[in-house]
Amino acid sequence: MDKHKKQPHTGASGRPTSESKNRHGFPAGLTPREVEVLALIATGMTNVEIAKELFISPHTVKNHVTNIYKKLQVEDRTQIALWAIAFNLAGDSQVD
């Protein structure tokens, strides 16, 4: 057992909070593309609209959304949008 391994912080629900960041610097292990999708979801865009905006297929958007649900441990787009707002990732995302 690695006693130096960090335990995830938990919120009121007992679920881990999204304080951890990945190599890209985004919380919850999100990739830059997932952050782009997340920001567009927060503006109210549909998967088809997001696909057109990012020049990817709707199926690829759906895959990104599924990954976002898992990483953020949320169950619907409203929760994704609220999460994006809380972490200042809503709207014009600045992904490098």
C-alpha positions as CSV (number, residue, x, y, z in Angstrom):
1,M,0.0,0.0,0.0
2,D,1.2,3.4,-0.9
3,K,0.7,5.6,2.1
4,H,1.5,8.7,0.0
5,K,-1.4,8.1,-2.3
6,K,-3.9,11.0,-2.0
7,Q,-7.4,10.1,-1.1
8,P,-10.1,12.0,-3.1
9,H,-12.0,14.8,-1.4
10,T,-15.6,14.1,-0.9
11,G,-18.6,16.5,-1.1
12,A,-21.8,16.5,0.9
13,S,-23.1,13.6,-1.2
14,G,-20.0,11.5,-0.4
15,R,-18.9,11.6,-4.0
16,P,-15.4,12.7,-4.8
17,T,-15.2,16.4,-5.7
18,S,-13.5,17.4,-8.9
19,E,-10.5,19.1,-7.4
20,S,-8.0,16.8,-9.1
21,K,-6.5,18.0,-12.3
22,N,-5.0,16.1,-15.2
23,R,-1.9,16.9,-17.2
24,H,-3.9,19.5,-19.1
25,G,-4.8,21.3,-15.9
26,F,-8.5,20.6,-16.2
27,P,-10.5,19.3,-13.2
28,A,-11.9,15.8,-13.0
29,G,-9.5,14.4,-15.6
30,L,-11.3,16.2,-18.4
31,T,-9.5,16.4,-21.8
32,P,-9.3,19.7,-23.7
33,R,-12.0,18.5,-26.1
34,E,-14.3,17.4,-23.3
35,V,-13.9,20.9,-21.8
36,E,-14.9,22.4,-25.2
37,V,-18.0,20.1,-25.3
38,L,-18.8,20.9,-21.7
39,A,-18.7,24.6,-22.3
40,L,-21.0,24.3,-25.3
41,I,-23.4,22.1,-23.3
42,A,-23.5,24.9,-20.7
43,T,-24.6,27.3,-23.4
44,G,-27.6,25.1,-24.2
45,M,-26.3,23.6,-27.4
46,T,-27.5,20.1,-28.6
47,N,-25.2,17.4,-29.6
48,V,-25.9,18.1,-33.3
49,E,-25.1,21.8,-32.8
50,I,-21.9,21.0,-30.9
51,A,-20.9,18.6,-33.7
52,K,-21.3,21.3,-36.3
53,E,-19.4,23.9,-34.1
54,L,-16.5,21.6,-33.5
55,F,-16.5,19.9,-36.9
56,I,-16.9,16.4,-35.5
57,S,-19.7,13.8,-35.8
58,P,-22.7,13.8,-33.5
59,H,-21.6,10.3,-32.5
60,T,-18.2,11.6,-31.3
61,V,-20.0,14.4,-29.4
62,K,-22.2,11.7,-27.7
63,N,-19.0,9.8,-26.7
64,H,-17.5,12.9,-25.2
65,V,-20.7,13.6,-23.3
66,T,-20.8,10.1,-22.0
67,N,-17.2,10.5,-20.8
68,I,-18.1,13.8,-19.1
69,Y,-21.0,12.2,-17.3
70,K,-18.7,9.5,-15.9
71,K,-15.9,11.8,-15.0
72,L,-18.1,14.4,-13.3
73,Q,-20.4,11.7,-11.8
74,V,-23.5,13.6,-13.0
75,E,-26.6,12.2,-14.6
76,D,-28.0,15.0,-16.9
77,R,-27.0,18.0,-19.0
78,T,-28.3,20.5,-16.5
79,Q,-25.8,19.1,-13.9
80,I,-23.1,19.3,-16.5
81,A,-24.0,23.0,-17.1
82,L,-24.1,23.8,-13.4
83,W,-20.7,22.1,-12.9
84,A,-19.2,24.1,-15.8
85,I,-20.4,27.3,-14.3
86,A,-19.1,26.4,-10.8
87,F,-15.6,25.7,-12.3
88,N,-15.6,28.7,-14.7
89,L,-15.6,26.5,-17.7
90,A,-19.0,27.7,-19.1
91,G,-19.3,29.7,-22.3
92,D,-16.1,30.7,-24.1
93,S,-13.7,28.0,-23.0
94,Q,-10.0,28.8,-23.3
95,V,-8.5,25.5,-24.4
96,D,-4.9,25.6,-25.5
